[in-house]
Amino acid sequence: MKILAVDYGEARTGLAICDRTEFLASPLGTLYEKEFAQTVTKIVYTIREYGVEGVVVGHPVNMDGSRGEKAQICERLADALRKLTGLPVALWDERQTTMQAATYLNETNVRGQKRKEVIDQVAATIILESYLAYRKNEKAAKEKAESEGK
């Protein structure tokens, strides 16, 4: 299933996508938009353009598990995408993904303007990779349970 990951931001929103086999997650781009409704419209356009079959939205819960304002905005985004596309939309805990993205960019020596342009895409890719690993593990556990139940 082709899945789009969204790392929502008030000014920049990173996107990543996987192939139909859910094996490879790749950065797709960054939306530069401050208006929430326009961001939603651009994401819906991207979903249609790439034939996406599912969406995962980064859910920035606080370290203590509570939901702040940004988490609530991401919940609104997920709801809007569900309603406008009819696709399954999952919220995925994105705690520390931006820090992981920054670490990766430090290790690959990406600096300055280029860093600003790609950090949200890298964060979206990390979100997607984590979500895909979860789906793979869930599928394997289900198959194991079914084989043991026979």
N, C-alpha and C positions, 0 to 999 in steps of 0.2 A: 504494500500500500504506500502510495506517495504521501508523505507527511511534511507539512510546513511548520517550522518552529518560528515563534515570534518573541523577540526580546523587546518589549514595549518601553519606550522612553518618551518624555514630554517633548523632546526636540528631535531625537533620532530613534528609529525603531529598526533593530537588526532582524534579518530574515535568514533562515537556513532551510534546506530541503534535502530529503533523502530520495534515493532511487526506489523503484517499486519493490525491490527485494528487502528493503529496510537494512541494507548492509552499509551503505556509504552516505554519510551526512556531509553536506557541502554548504559553505556560505553562499547566499543568494544575492544579498545586497542590503543597502541601508535606505530606509525611507526618511527623508528630511521633511518633517511635517510637525507643526506645533498644534494644529487643530485636531482634536480627537475624532470628530466625524470624518474628516478627510483622511486620517490615518486608517480608519476602518474601511473606507471606500477603496483606498489603495491596496489594502491587504486582500479584500474581496476580489479586486481585479487580478492580483497576483495568483490567488487561488484558482481562478478560472483560467488564466493564461497558462498555468503550468499543470493543469489537470490534477490538482491536489485532492486527495480523498480523506484526509484527516488533518487536524491542526492541533498543535500543542503550544500553549501560551505560558511563558515564564511567569511564575507566581511569586512575587518578592515578599514572602512572609518574613516577619522579624525573627531574629535569632531565638527569641523565646517562644516562637510559634504563633504569636499574635498577628493580626492583620491590620496593617496601617493603611493610610490613604492610597498609596501606590498599589498595594495588593487589591484594594477594592476597585480601583480603576481597571486593573487587569482582569478582574472578575467581570466587570461591565463589558470589557472588550471581548472576552470569551463568549458571553451571552449574546452580544451583538453579532459575532461571527456565526454562532450556532443558528440564530434566527435568520440571518441573511443568506446563508449557504445551505442549511440543512445538513451540514457535515458534523461528524463527531468532533468536539473540541474539548481537549483536556487541559487542565491547569497543572503545571509542573513546578515543584519547589525549585526556585532558582537561586537559593542562598549561595553566595560566594562565587557565582559563575562569572561575574565581572572581574573579581579578583583572579580567578583562574585564567580568564582571557588576558588580563594584564600581565600575569606571570608568563604565559605563553608568548606574548608579544615582546616581553623583555628578553626571553631566551632566544627569540628569532631576530632580535635587534631591530624591531619595527618602532620607529620613533616619529615625533612631530605630527604633521598634518596627516600622514598616511595612517598613523596609529589611531587618530581620531576618526578617520573614515572607516576603519575595519573593526574596531573593538566591539561594536554592537553585533556585527555579523559573527564574530568569533564567539561571543557569548551565546548567541542563538544556536550556533553549531554545537556548543558544549551542552546546552539544554537538550537539543535533539539527540545527541549521542547518549546522554543519560537516559532519556525516555526510551530510545530504541533498545538499550541494554535491559531496561526493565521489561519491555514487551517480550524480548527474547527469553528472558528468565521465566516470565509468567507462562509463556507458551511451553517451554521445556518442562516446567513443573506440572502443568496440566496434562501434557502427554505422558509423563511418568506416572501420575496418579491414575490415569485411564488405563495404562498398561498393567499396573499393579492390581487394579480393580477387576481385571478380566480373569 
